Amino acid sequence: MERNITTLAIVLHSRRWGQTNRRLRLLSVDLGIIDVVNYGAQKSLKAVKAEVFCDGHFFLYHNPVKGDYTLKDLTPIADHREIRDELALNYTGLFFCELISKTAGGESAAEYTLLSKALDLLSLHPERRELTLIQFVHQLSGVLGVQVELDHCPSCMRTYGADEIVHFSSTLGSQCCQECANLERSLILPPGARRYLTVTREMDFDEAVMVDLNEAALTRIKHYMLRYAQYLCPSQLESAASGLL
């Protein structure tokens, strides 16, 4: 039976579909990640336009026999045009969307809330782009259920020293002490970075992004989180490989 659906969602990806249409990938609060056909969007001036990063109420037509969705209308909450208009912001937003697409763990409502906040922060505070990236990966690891306490090793349960460097275990899928690690130097977390991640873990996303870091620490932690994000994904993160983050 065919039916109409209204859902709160964000456009993760948009690509050409035939001569006149576009195929969208949405992160929906109710439906998870779904593909939607936007008929006429490529050429018709009257067609509903849903650009990547657009956050809003989507009115869909669902055909359960064919198993597909069609976009009928859209009431935007935030278009996030500012992100699309600036190269580094655009790639950062695409990184967020790609990471969500490739790690979707069924917590679509929490993932939507996190992505919506991240895109808002990129629009409102572009100067905090790298801090927003760091916190997006950090907070997403919590949503995915893979975030661990950074005060002790989850394998041997030994408490870390104040100035101890924390390593990583692919077996555990988490940070750990050097003795329990098996990834050598590909994912190491210095003590200052560990303290920063521990403190901001308890903060709301908006608050955590406002915690300043010096330039060296910012670069070091960002590179760590990009490597960690790649570890979380089953395939290559193309946006992270762009060199524009």
C-alpha positions in Angstrom: 0.0 0.0 0.0 1.3 3.4 -1.0 1.5 6.0 1.8 2.7 9.5 2.6 5.4 10.1 5.3 6.6 13.2 7.0 10.0 12.9 8.6 12.7 15.1 10.1 15.9 14.5 8.1 19.2 15.9 6.7 20.5 15.4 3.2 23.7 13.5 3.4 24.4 13.1 -0.3 22.9 14.2 -3.6 23.7 12.9 -7.1 22.3 13.1 -10.6 19.8 10.4 -11.4 18.9 10.2 -15.1 18.6 13.4 -17.2 16.3 15.4 -14.9 16.2 13.9 -11.5 18.5 13.6 -8.4 18.9 10.8 -6.0 19.2 11.9 -2.3 20.5 10.0 0.7 18.8 11.2 3.9 19.5 10.7 7.5 15.9 10.4 8.9 15.1 10.5 12.6 12.4 7.8 12.1 13.6 5.8 9.1 17.4 5.8 9.5 19.4 6.2 6.3 17.2 6.0 3.2 17.5 6.8 -0.6 15.0 9.2 -2.0 14.3 10.2 -5.7 13.9 14.0 -6.2 12.1 14.1 -9.6 12.8 17.1 -11.8 15.3 18.6 -9.5 18.1 18.6 -12.1 16.2 20.9 -14.6 12.7 22.0 -13.5 12.5 25.3 -11.8 9.2 24.2 -10.1 10.7 21.0 -8.6 11.4 20.8 -4.9 15.2 21.4 -4.3 16.9 19.6 -1.4 20.6 20.5 -1.3 23.2 18.5 0.6 23.3 19.6 4.3 19.7 20.8 4.1 18.0 20.0 7.5 14.2 20.0 7.6 10.8 18.3 7.5 10.7 16.1 4.4 7.3 15.0 2.9 7.9 11.6 1.2 5.8 9.3 -0.9 6.6 5.6 -0.1 5.8 2.7 -2.3 6.3 -0.4 -0.2 5.9 -2.7 -3.2 8.8 -1.1 -5.0 10.5 -0.2 -1.7 11.3 3.3 -2.8 10.7 6.9 -1.6 9.9 10.0 -3.6 10.4 13.6 -2.3 7.1 15.5 -2.6 7.8 18.6 -0.5 10.2 20.1 2.0 10.0 22.6 4.8 13.6 23.6 5.6 14.8 24.3 9.1 18.3 25.2 8.1 19.7 25.2 4.5 23.3 25.5 5.6 24.2 27.3 2.4 27.2 28.9 4.1 28.9 25.5 4.3 28.4 24.8 0.6 29.8 28.2 -0.3 33.3 27.7 1.4 35.6 24.9 0.3 37.0 23.8 3.7 33.6 24.0 5.4 32.1 22.1 2.5 34.6 19.3 2.8 34.2 19.2 6.5 30.4 18.9 6.2 30.9 16.1 3.6 33.2 14.4 6.0 30.5 14.4 8.7 27.9 13.1 6.3 30.2 10.4 4.9 31.2 9.3 8.4 27.5 9.0 9.4 26.7 7.0 6.2 29.5 4.5 6.7 29.1 4.0 10.5 25.3 4.1 10.8 24.6 2.0 13.9 20.8 2.2 14.2 20.8 5.2 16.6 19.3 7.5 13.9 17.7 10.0 16.3 21.0 10.6 18.2 23.0 10.7 14.9 20.5 13.2 13.5 20.8 15.5 16.6 24.6 15.3 16.5 24.8 16.0 12.8 22.3 18.9 13.0 24.3 20.5 15.8 27.6 20.1 13.9 26.2 21.7 10.7 24.7 24.5 12.7 28.1 25.1 14.3 29.9 25.1 11.0 27.5 27.7 9.7 27.5 30.0 12.8 31.2 29.6 13.9 33.2 28.8 10.8 36.4 29.9 12.7 35.9 26.8 14.9 35.7 24.4 12.0 38.5 22.1 13.2 37.2 22.1 16.8 33.8 21.1 15.5 35.4 18.3 13.5 37.3 17.0 16.6 34.2 17.0 18.7 32.0 15.5 16.0 34.2 12.4 15.8 34.6 12.3 19.6 30.8 12.5 20.3 29.9 10.2 17.5 32.1 7.5 19.1 29.9 7.8 22.1 26.7 7.5 20.0 28.2 4.3 18.4 29.0 2.9 21.8 32.7 2.6 21.2 33.9 5.4 23.4 35.9 4.2 26.5 37.1 5.9 29.7 40.6 7.5 29.1 41.8 7.1 32.7 42.6 3.4 32.6 43.3 0.6 30.1 40.1 -1.4 29.3 42.2 -4.5 28.8 44.4 -4.8 31.8 42.4 -2.2 33.9 45.6 -0.4 34.9 45.2 3.3 35.7 47.2 5.5 33.4 49.9 7.7 34.7 49.3 11.5 34.5 51.9 11.9 31.7 51.4 8.5 30.1 50.9 8.2 26.3 47.9 6.1 25.4 48.0 3.7 22.5 45.4 1.7 20.5 44.3 -1.9 20.1 42.5 -3.1 17.0 41.5 -6.2 18.9 39.7 -4.2 21.6 38.7 -1.5 19.1 39.7 1.2 21.6 42.5 3.1 23.3 44.7 1.1 25.7 48.1 1.1 27.4 51.3 0.4 25.4 51.6 -3.2 26.7 48.1 -4.1 25.4 48.4 -2.2 22.1 49.0 -3.7 18.6 48.9 -0.6 16.3 52.2 0.9 17.4 52.4 4.6 16.5 49.4 4.9 14.1 47.1 6.0 16.9 48.8 7.4 19.9 47.2 9.9 22.3 49.5 12.3 24.2 48.6 13.2 27.8 47.4 16.7 27.0 45.1 15.4 24.2 43.8 12.7 26.5 43.0 15.3 29.2 41.2 17.5 26.6 39.1 14.6 25.4 38.3 13.5 28.9 37.1 17.0 30.0 35.0 17.7 26.9 33.4 14.2 26.9 31.1 15.4 29.7 30.1 18.6 27.9 27.4 19.4 25.4 28.6 19.6 21.8 28.1 23.4 21.7 30.1 23.9 24.9 32.9 21.5 24.0 33.5 23.3 20.7 34.1 26.5 22.6 37.1 25.0 24.5 40.2 26.5 22.9 43.4 24.7 22.0 46.7 26.1 21.0 47.6 25.6 17.3 49.9 22.7 17.9 47.5 20.8 20.0 44.6 21.5 17.6 46.5 20.1 14.7 47.7 17.0 16.6 44.3 16.1 18.0 42.6 16.8 14.7 44.9 14.4 12.9 44.4 11.8 15.6 40.6 12.0 15.3 40.8 11.7 11.5 42.8 8.5 11.8 40.4 7.3 14.5 37.4 8.1 12.2 39.0 6.0 9.5 39.4 3.1 11.9 35.7 3.3 12.7 34.8 2.9 9.0 34.6 -0.3 6.9 35.9 1.5 3.8 38.0 4.5 2.8 36.7 7.9 3.8 37.1 9.8 0.6 36.5 13.2 2.2 39.3 12.6 4.7 41.7 11.7 1.9 41.0 15.0 0.2 43.7 16.9 2.2 41.2 19.8 2.7 40.2 19.0 6.3 
